[in-house]
């Protein structure tokens, strides 16, 4: 039996993934690989964790123009999710992405943060953002 919270979770996952993949279609192979490994579609926190790992790799090296463009697109995709209507994505952005950047990369990432993502970061850093579980 599927209850309303399962349906709500599935809808939130679908909406979040649709926004994320619309903004960053090259993430699709990573999502597909995770699904193959897990046997089920990955949760959004796991996908955001993978995205954070990619951002950390890019932030931690000397970047060329292509890297800069990809970093900007990653943060634009995160911003699009943070601003998506109908679902509260602050927890996903805060704990799935920003927290997984780590302190050093997060300091460098501030250059790329946009409005809603900056607000989520401030909530996360101040302790106002609570993890309620996926």
Secondary structure, DSSP 8 states (H G I E B T S, - for coil): ---HHHHHHHHHHHHHHHHHHHH-GGGHHHHHHHHHHHSS---HHHHHHHHHHHHHHHHTS---HHHHHHHHHHHHHHHHHHH-TTS--HHIIIIIIIHHH-HHHHHHHTTT--HHHHHHHHHHHHT-------
